[in-house]
Amino acid sequence: MRRALGVLLSRALSLLALSPLALSACAGPGGDGPYFGKVAPPEGQTLRYISGSEPESLDPQVATGQPEARIILSLFDGLTEYAPRTGEPIPALAERWDVNGDSTEFTFHLRTNARWSDGTPITADDIVYSLRRGLSPALASRNAYLAYGIENAQAYNEGAVFARERATGAFVPDPANPRIRLTLPADPEVRGEVLARLPGLADGQPDLDFVPVQPEDVGVVADDAHTVRVRMALPVPYFLGLVAHQFFRPVPRQAIETWGERWTDPAHIVTSGAFLLERWLPYNEINVVRNPGYWDEVRLDRISFYTLEDVTTMLNLYKAGEVDALYNHTVPAAWVDTIRPYKDYMDAPEASVEYLLFNVERPPMDDIRVRKAFNMAVDKVALAQYRRTAKPLSGFTPEGIFPGYPQPTGDPFDPDRARALLAEAGYAGRDGAWDPSTFPIADVALTYNTAETNRQLAEFVQAQWKQNLGLTVPLRNLEFRTFLTVRNDRDYSGLARGGWAGDYLDPFTFLELFSTPAGNNGTGWFDPRYAAMLDAANREGDPAARYARLADAEAYLLDAQPIVPLLTMATNWVKKPYVKGLFANPVTMHAWKFVYIEHDPSNWDLEDPTPR
């Protein structure tokens, strides 16, 4: 049964007058039971799912947020897919793969029965085209950095050049990694500064030519129609999990070259996943239907993705039985004690963190003492208690997700030290003590994307700074798509909200955010030494030693303080017991082909529905 979002909202509005505590649970149309709200499966195999904010794009290589990723995963297959329970990589377009001994070469063997929705076979050339496109400077994908481990990927994305000996035609090897070519900035002045630091080389030597890096230089090769080989610049032991991310999911060259930026319009889009795009009503509803030409079994006939942000409305729709599941982090603090006891509450550890970013390029946040003061003036323990489902965080990687990882800790909550640091930074009265009236509060704001839980977090942090520093930091909320652009372009003053769910299960998925000044960094902080520390960690063959090196890099990041770590998150959402195959996995991404509606109550999720 299909219903427009407007119809669902009118149903929800009739419930808004009731307080959350007044909404009793029921197992069916009437009567108390173990579930939060009405439990009556929709007809047939239709899932009604609230996916979050309006998608930035349905182009896998343009979209950067979870709201669009949830929908993209229904439309496009990857070389690997997220396992429903664990989030670990499982075969998808690649039915198997080979990895060399040091994780510097991955060979993917594609299944022969995979096709685009227009009937065209999916081949190795599609994988090569898609990765080159995603890395192209013209596309300017904010997720391109995810592929920087591939040989020459970063150099191509950044418009770099190779150094080639004119006499022999041989390319100069990288002194730090002789197995790959030396790449240099295209700008002659900057290139000269780099060469001046390299033994035996100098810019302008007549025996050197500088050759632009081409897409063909990226280390992705089609050995034959169904074999793709990916060469890495350095060991990338987490790569199989990484290629499940939407950025690496192949896109249809035939549609892109025909329609350009309009290729994702419902009338033009060509997809490869378990579902086809049927309808997209902006800021309302996105409908996908089962792809009859998909290579694997698909149980659902349809998914209706509703683009909502107000959690009270979401929970009222869920309570009334108008939707079947919500996305993660959608049960607000005021509702947790009411909903947690019910069997449809999804509570499990998550590879996800909440934090704030500083714009270190603008004063006063260009001063590390100011950044440290703002960090030390937030009580993360109190914030976690307020949020009720999270744990306080002083590092940047999530706690309790990576066994054996020696996570470092950042500065503790210390308002006295915070005020002293601000005084040291020059914001003091005649007595030398911290004086809030001297601080340029007009140059500071906290920017966040519109959502009730984000507003609550911003208001809590705002109150902390008022209480502990005597400063009232203005709050600025923006629609999600606008917010992403403002934050990643550093078009904000002071601080911006950050949230990151791991793209794969390794600490590097968090730490690499700051390994490049581009992408989703959003702070303006970049230190080549930090990037080198991460590279050295990934060259380490022993897993324990690699973890130790990654922890050293994380400690270096925390000491530089481009962020305010806040919370390690839990999944914290709800789903009806008749929705099967939808689990609270730690990466909070779902392979929709495994999901279905179970109409027989004897087979419902009657016990803990979280991963086992």
C-alpha positions as CSV (number, residue, x, y, z in Angstrom):
1,M,0.0,0.0,0.0
2,R,1.4,3.4,-1.1
3,R,0.8,6.6,0.8
4,A,2.2,10.0,0.1
5,L,4.2,11.6,3.0
6,G,1.6,14.3,3.3
7,V,-1.0,11.7,4.3
8,L,1.3,10.2,6.8
9,L,2.1,13.6,8.3
10,S,-1.6,14.4,8.7
11,R,-1.9,11.1,10.7
12,A,1.0,12.1,12.8
13,L,-0.2,15.5,13.6
14,S,-3.3,14.1,15.3
15,L,-0.9,12.4,17.7
16,L,1.4,15.4,18.5
17,A,-0.9,16.7,21.3
18,L,0.0,13.6,23.3
19,S,3.2,13.6,25.3
20,P,5.8,10.8,24.6
21,L,5.0,9.2,28.0
22,A,1.3,9.2,27.2
23,L,1.9,7.1,24.1
24,S,1.4,3.5,25.4
25,A,2.8,0.5,23.6
26,C,0.5,-2.0,22.0
27,A,1.0,-5.3,20.2
28,G,-1.8,-4.8,17.7
29,P,-4.7,-2.4,17.1
30,G,-5.4,-2.5,20.8
31,G,-4.0,-3.9,24.0
32,D,-0.6,-3.7,25.7
33,G,2.4,-5.8,24.4
34,P,6.2,-5.9,24.0
35,Y,6.4,-3.5,21.1
36,F,6.3,0.3,20.9
37,G,3.1,1.0,19.0
38,K,0.9,-0.7,16.5
39,V,2.2,-3.9,15.0
40,A,0.4,-4.8,11.8
41,P,2.5,-5.6,8.7
42,P,1.7,-3.7,5.5
43,E,0.3,-5.7,2.6
44,G,2.7,-7.5,0.4
45,Q,6.5,-6.8,0.5
46,T,6.6,-3.1,1.0
47,L,9.0,-1.4,3.5
48,R,8.2,2.1,4.7
49,Y,11.4,3.6,6.0
50,I,12.3,7.0,7.3
51,S,15.8,7.8,5.9
52,G,16.5,11.3,7.3
53,S,17.3,14.5,5.5
54,E,16.6,15.2,1.8
55,P,19.5,13.6,-0.2
56,E,22.3,15.8,-1.4
57,S,22.4,13.7,-4.6
58,L,21.8,10.1,-5.8
59,D,25.1,10.1,-7.6
60,P,27.3,7.7,-5.6
61,Q,30.4,9.7,-6.1
62,V,28.9,13.1,-5.2
63,A,26.8,12.2,-2.2
64,T,28.6,12.3,1.1
65,G,26.1,11.8,3.9
66,Q,24.3,8.9,5.4
67,P,20.8,10.0,4.3
68,E,21.7,9.6,0.7
69,A,23.9,6.6,1.3
70,R,20.9,4.6,2.6
71,I,19.1,5.1,-0.7
72,I,22.1,4.7,-2.9
73,L,22.7,1.3,-1.4
74,S,19.4,0.1,-2.7
75,L,20.1,1.4,-6.2
76,F,23.8,0.6,-6.8
77,D,25.9,-2.5,-6.1
78,G,29.5,-2.4,-5.0
79,L,32.3,-4.8,-5.5
80,T,31.6,-5.8,-1.9
81,E,28.5,-5.3,0.2
82,Y,28.0,-4.7,3.9
83,A,27.0,-8.0,5.8
84,P,23.6,-7.5,7.3
85,R,24.6,-8.3,10.9
86,T,28.3,-7.3,11.2
87,G,28.9,-4.7,8.5
88,E,32.0,-6.7,7.3
89,P,32.5,-7.0,3.5
90,I,30.8,-9.8,1.6
91,P,30.8,-10.6,-2.2
92,A,28.6,-8.4,-4.4
93,L,29.6,-7.5,-8.0
94,A,32.8,-9.2,-7.2
95,E,32.0,-12.9,-6.5
96,R,35.6,-13.4,-5.2
97,W,38.9,-11.7,-4.9
98,D,42.6,-12.2,-4.4
99,V,44.9,-10.1,-2.1
100,N,48.7,-10.2,-2.2
101,G,50.8,-10.7,0.9
102,D,51.2,-7.1,1.9
103,S,47.8,-5.7,0.8
104,T,49.2,-3.6,-2.0
105,E,47.3,-5.4,-4.8
106,F,43.7,-6.5,-4.9
107,T,42.2,-8.5,-7.8
108,F,38.4,-8.6,-8.1
109,H,36.7,-11.3,-10.2
110,L,33.3,-10.0,-11.3
111,R,30.3,-12.2,-11.6
112,T,29.2,-12.6,-15.2
113,N,25.4,-12.2,-14.7
114,A,25.4,-8.6,-13.3
115,R,23.7,-6.0,-15.6
116,W,22.8,-2.4,-15.6
117,S,19.1,-1.7,-15.4
118,D,19.1,-0.9,-19.2
119,G,20.3,-4.5,-19.8
120,T,24.0,-3.7,-20.5
121,P,26.4,-6.1,-18.9
122,I,28.5,-4.7,-16.0
123,T,32.2,-5.2,-16.9
124,A,35.6,-4.4,-15.5
125,D,35.7,-1.3,-17.8
126,D,32.8,0.1,-15.8
127,I,34.8,-0.2,-12.6
128,V,37.8,1.5,-14.1
129,Y,35.7,4.3,-15.6
130,S,33.9,4.9,-12.3
131,L,37.0,5.1,-10.2
132,R,38.7,7.5,-12.6
133,R,35.5,9.6,-12.7
134,G,35.3,9.8,-9.0
135,L,38.9,10.9,-8.7
136,S,38.7,13.4,-11.6
137,P,39.4,17.0,-10.5
138,A,36.4,18.1,-12.6
139,L,33.9,16.2,-10.5
140,A,35.4,17.6,-7.3
141,S,34.0,14.7,-5.2
142,R,34.4,15.4,-1.5
143,N,34.8,11.6,-1.0
144,A,37.7,11.3,-3.4
145,Y,40.2,11.1,-0.6
146,L,38.8,7.6,0.3
147,A,40.6,6.3,-2.7
148,Y,43.9,8.0,-2.0
149,G,45.5,4.7,-1.1
150,I,45.3,3.6,-4.7
151,E,48.5,4.3,-6.7
152,N,48.5,7.8,-8.2
153,A,44.9,8.4,-7.1
154,Q,45.7,11.5,-5.0
155,A,48.1,12.9,-7.5
156,Y,45.5,12.7,-10.3
157,N,42.8,14.1,-8.0
158,E,45.0,17.1,-7.0
159,G,46.3,17.8,-10.6
160,A,49.9,16.8,-9.8
161,V,52.7,16.0,-12.2
162,F,55.4,13.3,-12.6
163,A,59.1,14.1,-12.9
164,R,60.6,12.4,-16.0
165,E,64.2,12.3,-17.0
166,R,64.5,13.8,-20.5
167,A,67.5,11.8,-21.6
168,T,66.1,8.4,-20.7
169,G,62.4,8.9,-20.5
170,A,62.4,7.2,-17.1
171,F,60.1,8.5,-14.4
172,V,61.8,9.6,-11.2
173,P,60.9,7.2,-8.3
174,D,59.5,8.5,-5.0
175,P,62.4,8.6,-2.5
176,A,60.1,7.6,0.3
177,N,58.4,4.8,-1.6
178,P,60.6,3.7,-4.6
179,R,57.9,1.3,-5.9
180,I,55.9,4.3,-7.1
181,R,56.6,7.4,-9.2
182,L,57.5,10.7,-7.6
183,T,54.5,13.1,-7.9
184,L,54.9,16.9,-7.5
185,P,52.6,19.9,-7.4
186,A,51.7,21.4,-10.8
187,D,52.5,25.0,-9.6
188,P,56.1,25.6,-10.6
189,E,56.8,27.8,-7.5
190,V,55.4,25.2,-5.0
191,R,57.1,22.4,-7.0
192,G,60.4,24.1,-6.7
193,E,60.1,24.3,-2.9
194,V,59.4,20.6,-2.8
195,L,62.2,19.6,-5.1
196,A,64.7,21.8,-3.1
197,R,64.1,19.5,-0.2
198,L,64.8,16.3,-2.2
199,P,68.4,15.2,-2.5
200,G,69.8,15.4,-6.1
201,L,66.9,17.2,-7.6
202,A,66.2,20.9,-8.3
203,D,63.3,22.5,-10.2
204,G,64.2,23.9,-13.6
205,Q,66.9,21.3,-14.3
206,P,67.1,20.9,-18.1
207,D,67.1,17.1,-17.8
208,L,63.7,16.9,-16.2
209,D,60.2,17.2,-17.8
210,F,57.1,17.5,-15.7
211,V,54.2,15.4,-17.0
212,P,50.6,15.8,-15.8
213,V,49.2,12.8,-14.1
214,Q,46.5,11.3,-16.3
215,P,43.5,9.1,-15.4
216,E,45.2,6.2,-17.0
217,D,48.0,6.5,-14.4
218,V,45.6,5.6,-11.5
219,G,46.3,2.1,-10.4
220,V,43.1,0.5,-11.6
221,V,43.3,-1.9,-14.5
222,A,40.9,-4.1,-16.3
223,D,42.8,-7.3,-17.0
224,D,39.8,-8.7,-18.9
225,A,36.1,-8.2,-19.1
226,H,35.5,-9.6,-15.6
227,T,38.8,-9.0,-13.8
228,V,39.8,-5.8,-12.1
229,R,43.2,-5.3,-10.5
230,V,43.8,-2.4,-8.1
231,R,47.4,-1.4,-7.2
232,M,47.9,0.5,-4.0
233,A,50.6,3.1,-3.3
234,L,51.1,1.5,0.1
235,P,49.5,-1.3,2.1
236,V,45.7,-0.8,2.6
237,P,44.6,-3.8,4.8
238,Y,41.1,-2.4,5.1
239,F,40.4,-2.0,1.4
240,L,37.8,-4.8,1.0
241,G,35.6,-3.1,3.6
242,L,36.2,0.3,2.1
243,V,35.0,-0.6,-1.4
244,A,31.5,-1.2,-0.1
245,H,31.2,2.6,0.4
246,Q,29.0,4.3,-2.2
247,F,32.0,6.2,-3.7
248,F,33.4,3.0,-5.1
249,R,30.1,1.7,-6.5
250,P,30.3,1.8,-10.3
251,V,28.2,4.4,-12.2
252,P,26.8,4.0,-15.7
253,R,29.0,5.7,-18.3
254,Q,26.3,5.4,-20.9
255,A,23.8,7.5,-18.9
256,I,26.4,10.0,-17.7
257,E,27.7,10.8,-21.1
258,T,24.2,11.1,-22.5
259,W,22.6,13.2,-19.7
260,G,25.5,14.8,-17.8
261,E,24.5,16.1,-14.3
262,R,20.8,15.1,-15.1
263,W,21.7,11.4,-15.3
264,T,20.2,10.7,-11.8
265,D,16.8,12.1,-12.8
266,P,14.2,9.3,-12.5
267,A,13.6,9.5,-16.2
268,H,17.3,9.0,-17.1
269,I,18.9,7.1,-14.2
270,V,20.6,3.7,-14.9
271,T,21.3,1.6,-11.8
272,S,22.8,-1.7,-10.9
273,G,21.3,-2.6,-7.5
274,A,18.5,-4.7,-6.1
275,F,16.0,-1.8,-6.7
276,L,15.1,0.7,-9.4
277,L,14.2,4.3,-8.8
278,E,10.5,4.8,-9.5
279,R,9.8,8.3,-8.1
280,W,11.5,11.1,-6.3
281,L,9.4,13.8,-4.7
282,P,11.9,16.3,-3.2
283,Y,11.7,16.8,0.5
284,N,8.9,14.2,0.6
285,E,9.4,10.7,-0.6
286,I,11.6,8.5,-2.7
287,N,10.2,5.2,-4.0
288,V,12.3,2.3,-5.3
289,V,10.9,-1.0,-6.7
290,R,12.4,-4.4,-7.1
291,N,14.8,-4.8,-10.0
292,P,13.6,-7.8,-12.0
293,G,17.0,-8.1,-13.8
294,Y,19.1,-8.2,-10.6
295,W,21.5,-11.1,-10.3
296,D,20.5,-12.1,-6.8
297,E,17.3,-12.8,-4.9
298,V,15.4,-9.8,-3.6
299,R,12.5,-10.2,-1.2
300,L,11.0,-6.8,-1.1
301,D,8.9,-5.4,-3.9
302,R,9.1,-1.8,-2.9
303,I,10.8,0.6,-0.4
304,S,9.3,4.0,0.4
305,F,12.0,6.2,1.8
306,Y,10.5,9.2,3.6
307,T,12.8,12.3,4.1
308,L,12.0,13.5,7.5
309,E,14.1,15.2,10.2
310,D,11.6,15.9,13.1
311,V,12.0,12.9,15.5
312,T,8.7,13.5,17.3
313,T,6.9,13.2,14.0
314,M,8.9,10.1,13.1
315,L,8.1,8.4,16.4
316,N,4.4,9.2,16.2
317,L,4.3,7.8,12.6
318,Y,6.0,4.7,13.9
319,K,3.7,4.5,16.9
320,A,0.7,4.6,14.7
321,G,2.0,1.9,12.4
322,E,2.4,4.2,9.4
323,V,6.1,3.4,9.0
324,D,8.1,0.3,9.7
325,A,11.6,1.5,10.7
326,L,13.6,4.6,11.4
327,Y,17.2,5.4,10.7
328,N,19.9,5.6,13.5
329,H,20.0,8.1,16.4
330,T,16.3,8.9,16.1
331,V,15.1,8.1,19.6
332,P,15.6,11.4,21.6
333,A,16.8,11.5,25.1
334,A,13.4,12.3,26.5
335,W,12.0,9.1,24.9
336,V,14.7,6.7,25.7
337,D,13.6,5.5,29.1
338,T,10.1,4.9,27.7
339,I,11.1,3.1,24.5
340,R,14.3,1.2,25.7
341,P,12.3,-1.7,27.4
342,Y,10.4,-2.6,24.2
343,K,11.7,-5.4,21.9
344,D,11.7,-3.3,18.8
345,Y,14.2,-0.8,20.2
346,M,17.6,-1.3,18.4
347,D,20.4,-0.6,20.8
348,A,23.9,-1.9,19.8
349,P,27.5,-0.5,19.7
350,E,28.1,1.7,16.7
351,A,31.3,2.8,14.9
352,S,30.1,6.4,15.1
353,V,31.2,9.6,16.8
354,E,29.8,13.0,17.4
355,Y,32.3,16.0,17.5
356,L,32.7,19.6,16.7
357,L,35.0,21.1,14.1
358,F,37.0,24.3,14.5
359,N,37.6,26.6,11.5
360,V,41.3,27.0,12.3
361,E,41.8,29.4,9.4
362,R,39.8,32.2,11.1
363,P,40.5,34.0,14.4
364,P,40.0,33.4,17.2
365,M,40.1,29.6,16.5
366,D,43.4,29.9,14.7
367,D,44.9,30.0,18.2
368,I,45.4,26.5,19.7
369,R,45.0,27.8,23.2
370,V,41.5,29.0,22.3
371,R,40.6,25.7,20.7
372,K,41.8,23.7,23.8
373,A,39.9,26.0,26.1
374,F,36.6,25.5,24.2
375,N,37.2,21.7,24.3
376,M,38.1,21.6,28.1
377,A,35.0,23.7,28.9
378,V,32.5,20.9,27.7
379,D,31.6,18.2,30.2
380,K,31.4,15.1,28.0
381,V,30.3,12.9,30.8
382,A,27.3,15.1,31.5
383,L,26.5,15.3,27.8
384,A,26.5,11.5,27.5
385,Q,24.2,11.2,30.5
386,Y,21.9,13.8,28.9
387,R,21.9,11.8,25.6
388,R,21.4,8.6,27.5
389,T,22.5,6.2,24.7
390,A,26.0,7.5,24.1
391,K,29.4,7.3,25.9
392,P,31.7,10.3,26.6
393,L,34.6,10.6,24.2
394,S,37.9,12.4,24.6
395,G,39.7,10.7,21.7
396,F,38.5,10.7,18.1
397,T,38.0,7.0,17.3
398,P,34.9,5.4,18.9
399,E,35.4,3.5,22.1
400,G,34.8,-0.2,22.3
401,I,34.6,-0.9,18.6
402,F,38.2,-2.0,17.7
403,P,39.5,-4.7,20.1
404,G,43.1,-4.3,20.9
405,Y,43.3,-0.7,19.8
406,P,45.2,1.5,22.4
407,Q,43.0,4.5,22.0
408,P,44.6,7.7,23.4
409,T,42.7,10.3,25.4
410,G,42.5,14.0,24.9
411,D,42.4,16.8,27.4
412,P,39.9,16.3,30.3
413,F,37.1,18.5,31.4
414,D,38.8,21.4,33.2
415,P,37.0,24.8,33.2
416,D,39.7,26.4,35.4
417,R,42.4,25.5,32.9
418,A,40.2,26.5,30.0
419,R,39.8,30.0,31.5
420,A,43.5,30.3,32.1
421,L,44.3,29.3,28.5
422,L,42.0,32.0,27.2
423,A,43.7,34.6,29.5
424,E,47.1,33.4,28.1
425,A,45.7,33.9,24.6
426,G,45.3,37.6,25.4
427,Y,41.6,37.7,26.5
428,A,42.2,39.1,30.0
429,G,41.5,42.0,32.2
430,R,43.9,44.3,33.9
431,D,44.5,41.7,36.6
432,G,45.6,39.2,34.0
433,A,42.6,36.9,34.6
434,W,40.2,35.7,31.9
435,D,37.7,38.4,31.0
436,P,34.8,37.3,28.8
437,S,34.2,40.9,27.7
438,T,37.5,40.9,25.8
439,F,36.7,37.9,23.7
440,P,35.5,38.5,20.1
441,I,32.2,36.5,20.4
442,A,30.9,38.2,17.3
443,D,33.4,36.1,15.3
444,V,32.2,32.8,16.7
445,A,29.1,30.7,16.2
446,L,28.2,27.0,16.3
447,T,26.7,25.9,13.0
448,Y,24.8,22.6,12.7
449,N,22.5,20.9,10.3
450,T,18.8,20.9,11.0
451,A,17.6,18.0,13.1
452,E,16.1,17.9,16.6
453,T,18.9,15.8,18.1
454,N,21.5,18.1,16.6
455,R,19.7,21.2,18.0
456,Q,19.6,19.5,21.5
457,L,23.3,18.8,21.3
458,A,24.1,22.4,20.2
459,E,22.0,23.9,23.0
460,F,23.7,21.6,25.6
461,V,27.2,22.7,24.4
462,Q,26.1,26.3,24.2
463,A,25.0,26.1,27.9
464,Q,28.3,24.5,28.9
465,W,30.3,27.4,27.4
466,K,27.9,29.9,29.0
467,Q,28.3,28.2,32.4
468,N,32.1,27.5,32.3
469,L,33.4,30.4,30.2
470,G,30.8,33.1,30.5
471,L,30.3,33.2,26.8
472,T,27.0,32.9,24.9
473,V,27.9,31.3,21.5
474,P,25.3,32.0,18.9
475,L,23.7,28.9,17.2
476,R,23.2,28.7,13.4
477,N,21.2,25.9,11.8
478,L,21.2,25.1,8.1
479,E,19.4,22.6,5.9
480,F,21.6,19.5,5.4
481,R,22.7,19.9,1.9
482,T,23.6,23.6,2.5
483,F,25.3,22.7,5.7
484,L,27.6,20.1,4.0
485,T,28.8,22.7,1.5
486,V,29.3,25.4,4.2
487,R,31.2,23.1,6.5
488,N,33.4,21.4,4.0
489,D,34.2,24.8,2.3
490,R,35.0,26.2,5.7
491,D,32.5,29.0,5.1
492,Y,31.7,29.2,8.8
493,S,33.1,31.1,11.8
494,G,34.0,29.3,15.0
495,L,32.7,25.8,15.2
496,A,30.5,23.4,13.2
497,R,28.9,20.1,14.0
498,G,30.6,16.9,13.0
499,G,29.3,13.3,13.0
500,W,31.1,10.4,11.4
501,A,30.0,6.8,11.1
502,G,32.8,4.5,10.0
503,D,32.9,3.5,6.3
504,Y,34.5,0.2,7.3
505,L,35.6,-1.4,10.6
506,D,39.1,0.1,11.1
507,P,40.3,3.1,13.1
508,F,41.7,4.5,9.9
509,T,38.2,5.4,8.6
510,F,38.1,8.1,11.3
511,L,41.7,9.2,11.3
512,E,42.0,9.6,7.6
513,L,39.5,12.5,7.6
514,F,42.3,14.8,8.5
515,S,45.0,13.2,6.3
516,T,44.2,15.7,3.5
517,P,43.0,19.3,3.6
518,A,40.2,18.5,1.2
519,G,37.3,16.1,1.4
520,N,35.3,16.0,4.7
521,N,38.1,17.5,6.8
522,G,36.2,20.9,7.1
523,T,38.7,22.4,9.6
524,G,41.5,23.9,7.6
525,W,44.0,21.9,9.7
526,F,46.4,19.8,7.8
527,D,49.8,18.6,8.9
528,P,52.0,16.5,6.5
529,R,53.6,14.9,9.6
530,Y,50.2,13.5,10.6
531,A,49.6,12.1,7.1
532,A,53.1,10.5,7.2
533,M,52.3,8.9,10.5
534,L,49.2,7.3,9.1
535,D,51.1,6.1,6.0
536,A,53.8,4.6,8.2
537,A,51.1,2.8,10.2
538,N,49.6,1.2,7.1
539,R,53.0,0.0,6.0
540,E,53.3,-1.9,9.3
541,G,52.7,-5.6,8.7
542,D,52.1,-6.6,12.3
543,P,48.4,-5.7,13.3
544,A,49.3,-4.8,16.9
545,A,52.2,-2.6,15.9
546,R,50.0,-1.0,13.2
547,Y,47.4,-0.2,15.9
548,A,50.1,1.3,18.1
549,R,51.2,3.6,15.2
550,L,47.6,4.6,14.5
551,A,47.1,5.5,18.1
552,D,50.3,7.7,18.0
553,A,48.8,9.5,15.1
554,E,45.5,10.0,16.9
555,A,47.3,11.4,19.9
556,Y,49.0,13.9,17.5
557,L,45.7,14.9,16.1
558,L,44.2,15.4,19.6
559,D,47.2,17.6,20.7
560,A,46.6,19.9,17.6
561,Q,42.9,20.2,18.7
562,P,41.2,20.9,15.3
563,I,38.1,19.2,16.8
564,V,36.1,18.8,20.0
565,P,35.4,15.1,20.6
566,L,32.0,14.6,22.2
567,L,30.4,11.2,22.1
568,T,30.7,7.6,21.0
569,M,27.3,6.8,19.7
570,A,25.0,3.8,19.9
571,T,22.6,2.7,17.1
572,N,19.4,3.9,18.9
573,W,16.5,3.4,16.5
574,V,13.3,1.3,16.2
575,K,11.9,-1.3,13.8
576,K,8.8,-3.4,13.7
577,P,9.3,-7.1,14.6
578,Y,7.9,-8.2,11.2
579,V,10.8,-6.4,9.4
580,K,13.4,-9.2,9.0
581,G,17.0,-8.9,7.8
582,L,17.4,-5.3,9.1
583,F,20.0,-5.3,11.9
584,A,21.7,-2.8,14.1
585,N,25.2,-3.4,12.6
586,P,28.1,-1.2,13.7
587,V,28.4,0.7,10.4
588,T,24.6,1.5,10.3
589,M,24.4,0.7,6.6
590,H,21.9,-1.9,5.3
591,A,22.0,-4.2,2.3
592,W,18.3,-3.9,1.4
593,K,18.1,-7.0,-0.7
594,F,18.3,-9.1,2.6
595,V,15.3,-7.2,4.1
596,Y,11.7,-8.5,3.9
597,I,8.3,-8.4,5.6
598,E,7.4,-11.5,7.6
599,H,3.6,-11.8,7.8
600,D,3.6,-14.9,10.1
601,P,3.8,-13.6,13.7
602,S,5.5,-16.9,14.8
603,N,8.6,-15.9,12.8
604,W,8.8,-12.3,14.1
605,D,11.8,-11.0,16.0
606,L,10.5,-11.8,19.5
607,E,13.9,-11.5,21.2
608,D,16.9,-9.2,20.9
609,P,17.0,-8.1,17.2
610,T,20.5,-6.7,17.4
611,P,23.6,-8.4,15.9
612,R,24.7,-11.7,17.3
